[in-house]
């Protein structure tokens, strides 16, 4: 959840809303891949290491 929250509070890192692009944000032991819309983000995939 911390990594998803980190993605939400960094809108400058979001891909262009409504496109086919995605972004990835890495946490200490996890990552989240997401795409952006005008109203927020949609999480595509989440992963954990270790």
ModelCIF file with pLDDT and N, C-alpha, C, O atoms, coordinates in Angstrom:
data_MODEL
#
_entry.id   MODEL 
#
_entity.id                         1 
_entity.type                       polymer 
_entity.pdbx_number_of_molecules   1 
#
_entity_poly.entity_id                      1 
_entity_poly.type                           'polypeptide(L)' 
_entity_poly.nstd_linkage                   no 
_entity_poly.nstd_monomer                   no 
_entity_poly.pdbx_seq_one_letter_code       
;(UNK)(UNK)(UNK)(UNK)(UNK)(UNK)(UNK)(UNK)(UNK)(UNK)(UNK)(UNK)(UNK)(UNK)(UNK)(UNK)
(UNK)(UNK)(UNK)(UNK)(UNK)(UNK)(UNK)(UNK)(UNK)(UNK)(UNK)(UNK)(UNK)(UNK)(UNK)(UNK)
(UNK)(UNK)(UNK)(UNK)(UNK)(UNK)(UNK)(UNK)(UNK)(UNK)(UNK)(UNK)(UNK)(UNK)(UNK)(UNK)
(UNK)(UNK)
;
_entity_poly.pdbx_seq_one_letter_code_can   XXXXXXXXXXXXXXXXXXXXXXXXXXXXXXXXXXXXXXXXXXXXXXXXXX 
_entity_poly.pdbx_strand_id                 A 
#
loop_
_entity_poly_seq.entity_id 
_entity_poly_seq.num 
_entity_poly_seq.mon_id 
_entity_poly_seq.hetero 
1 1  UNK n 
1 2  UNK n 
1 3  UNK n 
1 4  UNK n 
1 5  UNK n 
1 6  UNK n 
1 7  UNK n 
1 8  UNK n 
1 9  UNK n 
1 10 UNK n 
1 11 UNK n 
1 12 UNK n 
1 13 UNK n 
1 14 UNK n 
1 15 UNK n 
1 16 UNK n 
1 17 UNK n 
1 18 UNK n 
1 19 UNK n 
1 20 UNK n 
1 21 UNK n 
1 22 UNK n 
1 23 UNK n 
1 24 UNK n 
1 25 UNK n 
1 26 UNK n 
1 27 UNK n 
1 28 UNK n 
1 29 UNK n 
1 30 UNK n 
1 31 UNK n 
1 32 UNK n 
1 33 UNK n 
1 34 UNK n 
1 35 UNK n 
1 36 UNK n 
1 37 UNK n 
1 38 UNK n 
1 39 UNK n 
1 40 UNK n 
1 41 UNK n 
1 42 UNK n 
1 43 UNK n 
1 44 UNK n 
1 45 UNK n 
1 46 UNK n 
1 47 UNK n 
1 48 UNK n 
1 49 UNK n 
1 50 UNK n 
#
_struct_asym.id          A 
_struct_asym.entity_id   1 
#
loop_
_ma_qa_metric.id 
_ma_qa_metric.mode 
_ma_qa_metric.name 
_ma_qa_metric.software_group_id 
_ma_qa_metric.type 
1 global pLDDT . pLDDT 
2 local  pLDDT . pLDDT 
#
_ma_qa_metric_global.metric_id      1 
_ma_qa_metric_global.metric_value   82.26 
_ma_qa_metric_global.model_id       1 
_ma_qa_metric_global.ordinal_id     1 
#
loop_
_ma_qa_metric_local.label_asym_id 
_ma_qa_metric_local.label_comp_id 
_ma_qa_metric_local.label_seq_id 
_ma_qa_metric_local.metric_id 
_ma_qa_metric_local.metric_value 
_ma_qa_metric_local.model_id 
_ma_qa_metric_local.ordinal_id 
A UNK 1  2 75.00 1 1  
A UNK 2  2 78.00 1 2  
A UNK 3  2 78.00 1 3  
A UNK 4  2 77.00 1 4  
A UNK 5  2 79.00 1 5  
A UNK 6  2 77.00 1 6  
A UNK 7  2 77.00 1 7  
A UNK 8  2 76.00 1 8  
A UNK 9  2 80.00 1 9  
A UNK 10 2 76.00 1 10 
A UNK 11 2 75.00 1 11 
A UNK 12 2 78.00 1 12 
A UNK 13 2 76.00 1 13 
A UNK 14 2 78.00 1 14 
A UNK 15 2 81.00 1 15 
A UNK 16 2 81.00 1 16 
A UNK 17 2 77.00 1 17 
A UNK 18 2 76.00 1 18 
A UNK 19 2 74.00 1 19 
A UNK 20 2 78.00 1 20 
A UNK 21 2 84.00 1 21 
A UNK 22 2 86.00 1 22 
A UNK 23 2 86.00 1 23 
A UNK 24 2 88.00 1 24 
A UNK 25 2 86.00 1 25 
A UNK 26 2 86.00 1 26 
A UNK 27 2 84.00 1 27 
A UNK 28 2 85.00 1 28 
A UNK 29 2 87.00 1 29 
A UNK 30 2 88.00 1 30 
A UNK 31 2 87.00 1 31 
A UNK 32 2 89.00 1 32 
A UNK 33 2 90.00 1 33 
A UNK 34 2 88.00 1 34 
A UNK 35 2 88.00 1 35 
A UNK 36 2 84.00 1 36 
A UNK 37 2 82.00 1 37 
A UNK 38 2 79.00 1 38 
A UNK 39 2 77.00 1 39 
A UNK 40 2 79.00 1 40 
A UNK 41 2 81.00 1 41 
A UNK 42 2 87.00 1 42 
A UNK 43 2 88.00 1 43 
A UNK 44 2 90.00 1 44 
A UNK 45 2 91.00 1 45 
A UNK 46 2 91.00 1 46 
A UNK 47 2 91.00 1 47 
A UNK 48 2 89.00 1 48 
A UNK 49 2 84.00 1 49 
A UNK 50 2 71.00 1 50 
#
loop_
_atom_site.group_PDB 
_atom_site.id 
_atom_site.type_symbol 
_atom_site.label_atom_id 
_atom_site.label_alt_id 
_atom_site.label_comp_id 
_atom_site.label_asym_id 
_atom_site.label_entity_id 
_atom_site.label_seq_id 
_atom_site.pdbx_PDB_ins_code 
_atom_site.Cartn_x 
_atom_site.Cartn_y 
_atom_site.Cartn_z 
_atom_site.occupancy 
_atom_site.B_iso_or_equiv 
_atom_site.pdbx_formal_charge 
_atom_site.auth_seq_id 
_atom_site.auth_comp_id 
_atom_site.auth_asym_id 
_atom_site.auth_atom_id 
_atom_site.pdbx_PDB_model_num 
ATOM 1   N N  . UNK A 1 1  ? 0.828  -1.202  0.000   1.00 75.00 ? 1  UNK A N  1 
ATOM 2   C CA . UNK A 1 1  ? 0.000  0.000   0.000   1.00 75.00 ? 1  UNK A CA 1 
ATOM 3   C C  . UNK A 1 1  ? 0.870  1.262   0.000   1.00 75.00 ? 1  UNK A C  1 
ATOM 4   O O  . UNK A 1 1  ? 0.497  2.269   -0.602  1.00 75.00 ? 1  UNK A O  1 
ATOM 5   N N  . UNK A 1 2  ? 2.024  1.213   0.670   1.00 78.00 ? 2  UNK A N  1 
ATOM 6   C CA . UNK A 1 2  ? 2.885  2.390   0.710   1.00 78.00 ? 2  UNK A CA 1 
ATOM 7   C C  . UNK A 1 2  ? 3.383  2.768   -0.677  1.00 78.00 ? 2  UNK A C  1 
ATOM 8   O O  . UNK A 1 2  ? 3.487  3.953   -0.995  1.00 78.00 ? 2  UNK A O  1 
ATOM 9   N N  . UNK A 1 3  ? 3.690  1.778   -1.501  1.00 78.00 ? 3  UNK A N  1 
ATOM 10  C CA . UNK A 1 3  ? 4.186  2.062   -2.841  1.00 78.00 ? 3  UNK A CA 1 
ATOM 11  C C  . UNK A 1 3  ? 3.082  2.636   -3.716  1.00 78.00 ? 3  UNK A C  1 
ATOM 12  O O  . UNK A 1 3  ? 3.342  3.536   -4.516  1.00 78.00 ? 3  UNK A O  1 
ATOM 13  N N  . UNK A 1 4  ? 1.864  2.140   -3.585  1.00 77.00 ? 4  UNK A N  1 
ATOM 14  C CA . UNK A 1 4  ? 0.736  2.704   -4.332  1.00 77.00 ? 4  UNK A CA 1 
ATOM 15  C C  . UNK A 1 4  ? 0.489  4.135   -3.880  1.00 77.00 ? 4  UNK A C  1 
ATOM 16  O O  . UNK A 1 4  ? 0.251  5.012   -4.710  1.00 77.00 ? 4  UNK A O  1 
ATOM 17  N N  . UNK A 1 5  ? 0.540  4.384   -2.572  1.00 79.00 ? 5  UNK A N  1 
ATOM 18  C CA . UNK A 1 5  ? 0.363  5.748   -2.054  1.00 79.00 ? 5  UNK A CA 1 
ATOM 19  C C  . UNK A 1 5  ? 1.455  6.669   -2.582  1.00 79.00 ? 5  UNK A C  1 
ATOM 20  O O  . UNK A 1 5  ? 1.187  7.827   -2.903  1.00 79.00 ? 5  UNK A O  1 
ATOM 21  N N  . UNK A 1 6  ? 2.689  6.163   -2.674  1.00 77.00 ? 6  UNK A N  1 
ATOM 22  C CA . UNK A 1 6  ? 3.785  6.968   -3.212  1.00 77.00 ? 6  UNK A CA 1 
ATOM 23  C C  . UNK A 1 6  ? 3.515  7.347   -4.664  1.00 77.00 ? 6  UNK A C  1 
ATOM 24  O O  . UNK A 1 6  ? 3.835  8.461   -5.082  1.00 77.00 ? 6  UNK A O  1 
ATOM 25  N N  . UNK A 1 7  ? 2.933  6.441   -5.433  1.00 77.00 ? 7  UNK A N  1 
ATOM 26  C CA . UNK A 1 7  ? 2.591  6.754   -6.829  1.00 77.00 ? 7  UNK A CA 1 
ATOM 27  C C  . UNK A 1 7  ? 1.498  7.821   -6.897  1.00 77.00 ? 7  UNK A C  1 
ATOM 28  O O  . UNK A 1 7  ? 1.544  8.705   -7.753  1.00 77.00 ? 7  UNK A O  1 
ATOM 29  N N  . UNK A 1 8  ? 0.520  7.739   -6.000  1.00 76.00 ? 8  UNK A N  1 
ATOM 30  C CA . UNK A 1 8  ? -0.584 8.699   -6.004  1.00 76.00 ? 8  UNK A CA 1 
ATOM 31  C C  . UNK A 1 8  ? -0.137 10.125  -5.699  1.00 76.00 ? 8  UNK A C  1 
ATOM 32  O O  . UNK A 1 8  ? -0.674 11.078  -6.264  1.00 76.00 ? 8  UNK A O  1 
ATOM 33  N N  . UNK A 1 9  ? 0.827  10.274  -4.825  1.00 80.00 ? 9  UNK A N  1 
ATOM 34  C CA . UNK A 1 9  ? 1.248  11.628  -4.421  1.00 80.00 ? 9  UNK A CA 1 
ATOM 35  C C  . UNK A 1 9  ? 2.334  12.204  -5.330  1.00 80.00 ? 9  UNK A C  1 
ATOM 36  O O  . UNK A 1 9  ? 2.870  13.275  -5.042  1.00 80.00 ? 9  UNK A O  1 
ATOM 37  N N  . UNK A 1 10 ? 2.665  11.516  -6.411  1.00 76.00 ? 10 UNK A N  1 
ATOM 38  C CA . UNK A 1 10 ? 3.668  11.999  -7.355  1.00 76.00 ? 10 UNK A CA 1 
ATOM 39  C C  . UNK A 1 10 ? 3.065  12.149  -8.751  1.00 76.00 ? 10 UNK A C  1 
ATOM 40  O O  . UNK A 1 10 ? 3.513  11.472  -9.677  1.00 76.00 ? 10 UNK A O  1 
ATOM 41  N N  . UNK A 1 11 ? 2.060  13.017  -8.934  1.00 75.00 ? 11 UNK A N  1 
ATOM 42  C CA . UNK A 1 11 ? 1.414  13.102  -10.244 1.00 75.00 ? 11 UNK A CA 1 
ATOM 43  C C  . UNK A 1 11 ? 2.349  13.518  -11.374 1.00 75.00 ? 11 UNK A C  1 
ATOM 44  O O  . UNK A 1 11 ? 2.057  13.230  -12.534 1.00 75.00 ? 11 UNK A O  1 
ATOM 45  N N  . UNK A 1 12 ? 3.459  14.184  -11.078 1.00 78.00 ? 12 UNK A N  1 
ATOM 46  C CA . UNK A 1 12 ? 4.395  14.555  -12.144 1.00 78.00 ? 12 UNK A CA 1 
ATOM 47  C C  . UNK A 1 12 ? 5.049  13.316  -12.760 1.00 78.00 ? 12 UNK A C  1 
ATOM 48  O O  . UNK A 1 12 ? 5.597  13.392  -13.860 1.00 78.00 ? 12 UNK A O  1 
ATOM 49  N N  . UNK A 1 13 ? 4.998  12.174  -12.063 1.00 76.00 ? 13 UNK A N  1 
ATOM 50  C CA . UNK A 1 13 ? 5.554  10.922  -12.558 1.00 76.00 ? 13 UNK A CA 1 
ATOM 51  C C  . UNK A 1 13 ? 4.536  10.102  -13.350 1.00 76.00 ? 13 UNK A C  1 
ATOM 52  O O  . UNK A 1 13 ? 4.889  9.083   -13.945 1.00 76.00 ? 13 UNK A O  1 
ATOM 53  N N  . UNK A 1 14 ? 3.276  10.540  -13.360 1.00 78.00 ? 14 UNK A N  1 
ATOM 54  C CA . UNK A 1 14 ? 2.235  9.787   -14.053 1.00 78.00 ? 14 UNK A CA 1 
ATOM 55  C C  . UNK A 1 14 ? 2.411  9.906   -15.554 1.00 78.00 ? 14 UNK A C  1 
ATOM 56  O O  . UNK A 1 14 ? 2.871  10.941  -16.037 1.00 78.00 ? 14 UNK A O  1 
ATOM 57  N N  . UNK A 1 15 ? 2.054  8.861   -16.312 1.00 81.00 ? 15 UNK A N  1 
ATOM 58  C CA . UNK A 1 15 ? 2.052  8.990   -17.772 1.00 81.00 ? 15 UNK A CA 1 
ATOM 59  C C  . UNK A 1 15 ? 0.918  9.913   -18.207 1.00 81.00 ? 15 UNK A C  1 
ATOM 60  O O  . UNK A 1 15 ? 0.042  10.245  -17.409 1.00 81.00 ? 15 UNK A O  1 
ATOM 61  N N  . UNK A 1 16 ? 0.935  10.319  -19.452 1.00 81.00 ? 16 UNK A N  1 
ATOM 62  C CA . UNK A 1 16 ? -0.107 11.198  -19.997 1.00 81.00 ? 16 UNK A CA 1 
ATOM 63  C C  . UNK A 1 16 ? -1.481 10.545  -19.825 1.00 81.00 ? 16 UNK A C  1 
ATOM 64  O O  . UNK A 1 16 ? -1.661 9.400   -20.239 1.00 81.00 ? 16 UNK A O  1 
ATOM 65  N N  . UNK A 1 17 ? -2.466 11.247  -19.219 1.00 77.00 ? 17 UNK A N  1 
ATOM 66  C CA . UNK A 1 17 ? -3.792 10.659  -19.001 1.00 77.00 ? 17 UNK A CA 1 
ATOM 67  C C  . UNK A 1 17 ? -4.453 10.225  -20.305 1.00 77.00 ? 17 UNK A C  1 
ATOM 68  O O  . UNK A 1 17 ? -4.378 10.926  -21.314 1.00 77.00 ? 17 UNK A O  1 
ATOM 69  N N  . UNK A 1 18 ? -5.091 9.078   -20.274 1.00 76.00 ? 18 UNK A N  1 
ATOM 70  C CA . UNK A 1 18 ? -5.863 8.588   -21.405 1.00 76.00 ? 18 UNK A CA 1 
ATOM 71  C C  . UNK A 1 18 ? -5.052 7.896   -22.482 1.00 76.00 ? 18 UNK A C  1 
ATOM 72  O O  . UNK A 1 18 ? -5.622 7.441   -23.473 1.00 76.00 ? 18 UNK A O  1 
ATOM 73  N N  . UNK A 1 19 ? -3.752 7.802   -22.322 1.00 74.00 ? 19 UNK A N  1 
ATOM 74  C CA . UNK A 1 19 ? -2.915 7.147   -23.320 1.00 74.00 ? 19 UNK A CA 1 
ATOM 75  C C  . UNK A 1 19 ? -2.736 5.673   -23.028 1.00 74.00 ? 19 UNK A C  1 
ATOM 76  O O  . UNK A 1 19 ? -3.376 5.118   -22.135 1.00 74.00 ? 19 UNK A O  1 
ATOM 77  N N  . UNK A 1 20 ? -1.863 5.051   -23.788 1.00 78.00 ? 20 UNK A N  1 
ATOM 78  C CA . UNK A 1 20 ? -1.577 3.628   -23.610 1.00 78.00 ? 20 UNK A CA 1 
ATOM 79  C C  . UNK A 1 20 ? -0.278 3.414   -22.843 1.00 78.00 ? 20 UNK A C  1 
ATOM 80  O O  . UNK A 1 20 ? 0.213  2.287   -22.767 1.00 78.00 ? 20 UNK A O  1 
ATOM 81  N N  . UNK A 1 21 ? 0.285  4.474   -22.276 1.00 84.00 ? 21 UNK A N  1 
ATOM 82  C CA . UNK A 1 21 ? 1.552  4.383   -21.571 1.00 84.00 ? 21 UNK A CA 1 
ATOM 83  C C  . UNK A 1 21 ? 1.336  4.022   -20.105 1.00 84.00 ? 21 UNK A C  1 
ATOM 84  O O  . UNK A 1 21 ? 0.274  4.282   -19.539 1.00 84.00 ? 21 UNK A O  1 
ATOM 85  N N  . UNK A 1 22 ? 2.338  3.432   -19.511 1.00 86.00 ? 22 UNK A N  1 
ATOM 86  C CA . UNK A 1 22 ? 2.287  3.088   -18.100 1.00 86.00 ? 22 UNK A CA 1 
ATOM 87  C C  . UNK A 1 22 ? 3.549  3.606   -17.417 1.00 86.00 ? 22 UNK A C  1 
ATOM 88  O O  . UNK A 1 22 ? 4.508  4.005   -18.078 1.00 86.00 ? 22 UNK A O  1 
ATOM 89  N N  . UNK A 1 23 ? 3.536  3.595   -16.105 1.00 86.00 ? 23 UNK A N  1 
ATOM 90  C CA . UNK A 1 23 ? 4.690  3.998   -15.318 1.00 86.00 ? 23 UNK A CA 1 
ATOM 91  C C  . UNK A 1 23 ? 4.899  2.969   -14.219 1.00 86.00 ? 23 UNK A C  1 
ATOM 92  O O  . UNK A 1 23 ? 3.989  2.214   -13.876 1.00 86.00 ? 23 UNK A O  1 
ATOM 93  N N  . UNK A 1 24 ? 6.106  2.947   -13.672 1.00 88.00 ? 24 UNK A N  1 
ATOM 94  C CA . UNK A 1 24 ? 6.439  2.043   -12.580 1.00 88.00 ? 24 UNK A CA 1 
ATOM 95  C C  . UNK A 1 24 ? 7.068  2.862   -11.462 1.00 88.00 ? 24 UNK A C  1 
ATOM 96  O O  . UNK A 1 24 ? 7.952  3.682   -11.711 1.00 88.00 ? 24 UNK A O  1 
ATOM 97  N N  . UNK A 1 25 ? 6.614  2.641   -10.230 1.00 86.00 ? 25 UNK A N  1 
ATOM 98  C CA . UNK A 1 25 ? 7.204  3.266   -9.050  1.00 86.00 ? 25 UNK A CA 1 
ATOM 99  C C  . UNK A 1 25 ? 7.736  2.144   -8.165  1.00 86.00 ? 25 UNK A C  1 
ATOM 100 O O  . UNK A 1 25 ? 7.039  1.164   -7.900  1.00 86.00 ? 25 UNK A O  1 
ATOM 101 N N  . UNK A 1 26 ? 8.970  2.298   -7.716  1.00 86.00 ? 26 UNK A N  1 
ATOM 102 C CA . UNK A 1 26 ? 9.609  1.284   -6.887  1.00 86.00 ? 26 UNK A CA 1 
ATOM 103 C C  . UNK A 1 26 ? 9.650  1.741   -5.437  1.00 86.00 ? 26 UNK A C  1 
ATOM 104 O O  . UNK A 1 26 ? 9.933  2.904   -5.150  1.00 86.00 ? 26 UNK A O  1 
ATOM 105 N N  . UNK A 1 27 ? 9.367  0.819   -4.531  1.00 84.00 ? 27 UNK A N  1 
ATOM 106 C CA . UNK A 1 27 ? 9.524  1.045   -3.099  1.00 84.00 ? 27 UNK A CA 1 
ATOM 107 C C  . UNK A 1 27 ? 10.707 0.236   -2.613  1.00 84.00 ? 27 UNK A C  1 
ATOM 108 O O  . UNK A 1 27 ? 11.405 -0.377  -3.420  1.00 84.00 ? 27 UNK A O  1 
ATOM 109 N N  . UNK A 1 28 ? 10.953 0.218   -1.300  1.00 85.00 ? 28 UNK A N  1 
ATOM 110 C CA . UNK A 1 28 ? 12.093 -0.523  -0.771  1.00 85.00 ? 28 UNK A CA 1 
ATOM 111 C C  . UNK A 1 28 ? 12.066 -2.015  -1.109  1.00 85.00 ? 28 UNK A C  1 
ATOM 112 O O  . UNK A 1 28 ? 13.109 -2.602  -1.397  1.00 85.00 ? 28 UNK A O  1 
ATOM 113 N N  . UNK A 1 29 ? 10.884 -2.629  -1.076  1.00 87.00 ? 29 UNK A N  1 
ATOM 114 C CA . UNK A 1 29 ? 10.782 -4.062  -1.362  1.00 87.00 ? 29 UNK A CA 1 
ATOM 115 C C  . UNK A 1 29 ? 9.593  -4.385  -2.254  1.00 87.00 ? 29 UNK A C  1 
ATOM 116 O O  . UNK A 1 29 ? 9.134  -5.527  -2.294  1.00 87.00 ? 29 UNK A O  1 
ATOM 117 N N  . UNK A 1 30 ? 9.089  -3.377  -2.975  1.00 88.00 ? 30 UNK A N  1 
ATOM 118 C CA . UNK A 1 30 ? 7.932  -3.609  -3.838  1.00 88.00 ? 30 UNK A CA 1 
ATOM 119 C C  . UNK A 1 30 ? 7.946  -2.624  -4.999  1.00 88.00 ? 30 UNK A C  1 
ATOM 120 O O  . UNK A 1 30 ? 8.737  -1.683  -5.038  1.00 88.00 ? 30 UNK A O  1 
ATOM 121 N N  . UNK A 1 31 ? 7.047  -2.874  -5.938  1.00 87.00 ? 31 UNK A N  1 
ATOM 122 C CA . UNK A 1 31 ? 6.878  -1.979  -7.064  1.00 87.00 ? 31 UNK A CA 1 
ATOM 123 C C  . UNK A 1 31 ? 5.423  -2.012  -7.506  1.00 87.00 ? 31 UNK A C  1 
ATOM 124 O O  . UNK A 1 31 ? 4.694  -2.961  -7.216  1.00 87.00 ? 31 UNK A O  1 
ATOM 125 N N  . UNK A 1 32 ? 5.010  -0.964  -8.211  1.00 89.00 ? 32 UNK A N  1 
ATOM 126 C CA . UNK A 1 32 ? 3.652  -0.900  -8.745  1.00 89.00 ? 32 UNK A CA 1 
ATOM 127 C C  . UNK A 1 32 ? 3.712  -0.318  -10.159 1.00 89.00 ? 32 UNK A C  1 
ATOM 128 O O  . UNK A 1 32 ? 4.373  0.693   -10.401 1.00 89.00 ? 32 UNK A O  1 
ATOM 129 N N  . UNK A 1 33 ? 3.012  -0.973  -11.084 1.00 90.00 ? 33 UNK A N  1 
ATOM 130 C CA . UNK A 1 33 ? 2.872  -0.484  -12.450 1.00 90.00 ? 33 UNK A CA 1 
ATOM 131 C C  . UNK A 1 33 ? 1.456  0.059   -12.583 1.00 90.00 ? 33 UNK A C  1 
ATOM 132 O O  . UNK A 1 33 ? 0.500  -0.569  -12.129 1.00 90.00 ? 33 UNK A O  1 
ATOM 133 N N  . UNK A 1 34 ? 1.322  1.226   -13.205 1.00 88.00 ? 34 UNK A N  1 
ATOM 134 C CA . UNK A 1 34 ? 0.004  1.862   -13.289 1.00 88.00 ? 34 UNK A CA 1 
ATOM 135 C C  . UNK A 1 34 ? -0.102 2.707   -14.543 1.00 88.00 ? 34 UNK A C  1 
ATOM 136 O O  . UNK A 1 34 ? 0.899  3.030   -15.183 1.00 88.00 ? 34 UNK A O  1 
ATOM 137 N N  . UNK A 1 35 ? -1.330 3.060   -14.881 1.00 88.00 ? 35 UNK A N  1 
ATOM 138 C CA . UNK A 1 35 ? -1.622 3.992   -15.956 1.00 88.00 ? 35 UNK A CA 1 
ATOM 139 C C  . UNK A 1 35 ? -2.460 5.120   -15.368 1.00 88.00 ? 35 UNK A C  1 
ATOM 140 O O  . UNK A 1 35 ? -3.071 4.951   -14.312 1.00 88.00 ? 35 UNK A O  1 
ATOM 141 N N  . UNK A 1 36 ? -2.495 6.255   -16.032 1.00 84.00 ? 36 UNK A N  1 
ATOM 142 C CA . UNK A 1 36 ? -3.175 7.429   -15.483 1.00 84.00 ? 36 UNK A CA 1 
ATOM 143 C C  . UNK A 1 36 ? -4.433 7.777   -16.270 1.00 84.00 ? 36 UNK A C  1 
ATOM 144 O O  . UNK A 1 36 ? -4.524 7.548   -17.476 1.00 84.00 ? 36 UNK A O  1 
ATOM 145 N N  . UNK A 1 37 ? -5.393 8.334   -15.550 1.00 82.00 ? 37 UNK A N  1 
ATOM 146 C CA . UNK A 1 37 ? -6.617 8.883   -16.116 1.00 82.00 ? 37 UNK A CA 1 
ATOM 147 C C  . UNK A 1 37 ? -6.794 10.268  -15.529 1.00 82.00 ? 37 UNK A C  1 
ATOM 148 O O  . UNK A 1 37 ? -6.071 10.629  -14.599 1.00 82.00 ? 37 UNK A O  1 
ATOM 149 N N  . UNK A 1 38 ? -7.713 11.044  -16.028 1.00 79.00 ? 38 UNK A N  1 
ATOM 150 C CA . UNK A 1 38 ? -7.913 12.395  -15.505 1.00 79.00 ? 38 UNK A CA 1 
ATOM 151 C C  . UNK A 1 38 ? -8.266 12.391  -14.024 1.00 79.00 ? 38 UNK A C  1 
ATOM 152 O O  . UNK A 1 38 ? -7.903 13.322  -13.305 1.00 79.00 ? 38 UNK A O  1 
ATOM 153 N N  . UNK A 1 39 ? -8.968 11.360  -13.551 1.00 77.00 ? 39 UNK A N  1 
ATOM 154 C CA . UNK A 1 39 ? -9.389 11.308  -12.159 1.00 77.00 ? 39 UNK A CA 1 
ATOM 155 C C  . UNK A 1 39 ? -8.446 10.573  -11.224 1.00 77.00 ? 39 UNK A C  1 
ATOM 156 O O  . UNK A 1 39 ? -8.731 10.490  -10.029 1.00 77.00 ? 39 UNK A O  1 
ATOM 157 N N  . UNK A 1 40 ? -7.336 10.036  -11.713 1.00 79.00 ? 40 UNK A N  1 
ATOM 158 C CA . UNK A 1 40 ? -6.410 9.307   -10.847 1.00 79.00 ? 40 UNK A CA 1 
ATOM 159 C C  . UNK A 1 40 ? -5.646 8.263   -11.626 1.00 79.00 ? 40 UNK A C  1 
ATOM 160 O O  . UNK A 1 40 ? -5.360 8.437   -12.811 1.00 79.00 ? 40 UNK A O  1 
ATOM 161 N N  . UNK A 1 41 ? -5.317 7.172   -10.946 1.00 81.00 ? 41 UNK A N  1 
ATOM 162 C CA . UNK A 1 41 ? -4.547 6.112   -11.591 1.00 81.00 ? 41 UNK A CA 1 
ATOM 163 C C  . UNK A 1 41 ? -5.284 4.783   -11.511 1.00 81.00 ? 41 UNK A C  1 
ATOM 164 O O  . UNK A 1 41 ? -6.161 4.592   -10.669 1.00 81.00 ? 41 UNK A O  1 
ATOM 165 N N  . UNK A 1 42 ? -4.913 3.866   -12.404 1.00 87.00 ? 42 UNK A N  1 
ATOM 166 C CA . UNK A 1 42 ? -5.400 2.490   -12.348 1.00 87.00 ? 42 UNK A CA 1 
ATOM 167 C C  . UNK A 1 42 ? -4.181 1.593   -12.194 1.00 87.00 ? 42 UNK A C  1 
ATOM 168 O O  . UNK A 1 42 ? -3.287 1.613   -13.040 1.00 87.00 ? 42 UNK A O  1 
ATOM 169 N N  . UNK A 1 43 ? -4.136 0.819   -11.141 1.00 88.00 ? 43 UNK A N  1 
ATOM 170 C CA . UNK A 1 43 ? -3.018 -0.077  -10.889 1.00 88.00 ? 43 UNK A CA 1 
ATOM 171 C C  . UNK A 1 43 ? -3.128 -1.273  -11.843 1.00 88.00 ? 43 UNK A C  1 
ATOM 172 O O  . UNK A 1 43 ? -4.167 -1.928  -11.922 1.00 88.00 ? 43 UNK A O  1 
ATOM 173 N N  . UNK A 1 44 ? -2.049 -1.536  -12.555 1.00 90.00 ? 44 UNK A N  1 
ATOM 174 C CA . UNK A 1 44 ? -2.006 -2.659  -13.495 1.00 90.00 ? 44 UNK A CA 1 
ATOM 175 C C  . UNK A 1 44 ? -1.426 -3.897  -12.825 1.00 90.00 ? 44 UNK A C  1 
ATOM 176 O O  . UNK A 1 44 ? -1.941 -5.001  -12.997 1.00 90.00 ? 44 UNK A O  1 
ATOM 177 N N  . UNK A 1 45 ? -0.354 -3.711  -12.063 1.00 91.00 ? 45 UNK A N  1 
ATOM 178 C CA . UNK A 1 45 ? 0.324  -4.839  -11.439 1.00 91.00 ? 45 UNK A CA 1 
ATOM 179 C C  . UNK A 1 45 ? 1.099  -4.362  -10.220 1.00 91.00 ? 45 UNK A C  1 
ATOM 180 O O  . UNK A 1 45 ? 1.567  -3.224  -10.191 1.00 91.00 ? 45 UNK A O  1 
ATOM 181 N N  . UNK A 1 46 ? 1.240  -5.215  -9.221  1.00 91.00 ? 46 UNK A N  1 
ATOM 182 C CA . UNK A 1 46 ? 2.004  -4.940  -8.007  1.00 91.00 ? 46 UNK A CA 1 
ATOM 183 C C  . UNK A 1 46 ? 2.911  -6.131  -7.760  1.00 91.00 ? 46 UNK A C  1 
ATOM 184 O O  . UNK A 1 46 ? 2.501  -7.274  -7.964  1.00 91.00 ? 46 UNK A O  1 
ATOM 185 N N  . UNK A 1 47 ? 4.138  -5.880  -7.322  1.00 91.00 ? 47 UNK A N  1 
ATOM 186 C CA . UNK A 1 47 ? 5.056  -6.973  -7.047  1.00 91.00 ? 47 UNK A CA 1 
ATOM 187 C C  . UNK A 1 47 ? 5.866  -6.724  -5.786  1.00 91.00 ? 47 UNK A C  1 
ATOM 188 O O  . UNK A 1 47 ? 6.058  -5.583  -5.367  1.00 91.00 ? 47 UNK A O  1 
ATOM 189 N N  . UNK A 1 48 ? 6.340  -7.818  -5.185  1.00 89.00 ? 48 UNK A N  1 
ATOM 190 C CA . UNK A 1 48 ? 7.137  -7.749  -3.970  1.00 89.00 ? 48 UNK A CA 1 
ATOM 191 C C  . UNK A 1 48 ? 8.418  -8.514  -4.175  1.00 89.00 ? 48 UNK A C  1 
ATOM 192 O O  . UNK A 1 48 ? 8.432  -9.525  -4.877  1.00 89.00 ? 48 UNK A O  1 
ATOM 193 N N  . UNK A 1 49 ? 9.499  -8.050  -3.573  1.00 84.00 ? 49 UNK A N  1 
ATOM 194 C CA . UNK A 1 49 ? 10.785 -8.747  -3.628  1.00 84.00 ? 49 UNK A CA 1 
ATOM 195 C C  . UNK A 1 49 ? 11.128 -9.265  -2.233  1.00 84.00 ? 49 UNK A C  1 
ATOM 196 O O  . UNK A 1 49 ? 10.993 -8.551  -1.239  1.00 84.00 ? 49 UNK A O  1 
ATOM 197 N N  . UNK A 1 50 ? 11.561 -10.485 -2.180  1.00 71.00 ? 50 UNK A N  1 
ATOM 198 C CA . UNK A 1 50 ? 12.006 -11.049 -0.906  1.00 71.00 ? 50 UNK A CA 1 
ATOM 199 C C  . UNK A 1 50 ? 10.975 -11.642 -0.083  1.00 71.00 ? 50 UNK A C  1 
ATOM 200 O O  . UNK A 1 50 ? 11.264 -12.139 1.005   1.00 71.00 ? 50 UNK A O  1 
#
